C-alpha cells in the first residue's frame, strides 16, 4: 500500500495562503489519485505559533510542536 502526503515549509503566516494553494494544486493537478489514491494529508510547516486545519483541509503545523 502506497501512502502519499505533501508538506510545504514556510517561515511566516503571510506565506501560508500561497503554500495552501500550491498543495491543493499539487493534489488536484499533479497527483494521479486514480493510481495512488488521495493524499493522507496536506500540511504547511511554519514558524507561526498556532496549529490549525484550514477549511480546505490543509493542516498548519508550527515547527515548535515537531521538536521534542
CORBEL-V86107 format. One record per run of one state. SS is the DSSP state (alpha for helix, beta for strand, coil for the rest). FROM is the first residue (numbers start at 1). LEN is the number of residues. If there is no record, write none. Layout:
BEGIN
SS;FROM;LEN  SS;FROM;LEN
END
This chain:
BEGIN
coil;1;4  beta;5;6  coil;11;2  alpha;13;18  coil;31;2  alpha;33;4  coil;37;4  beta;41;6  coil;47;5  beta;52;2  coil;54;5  beta;59;4  alpha;63;3  coil;66;3
END
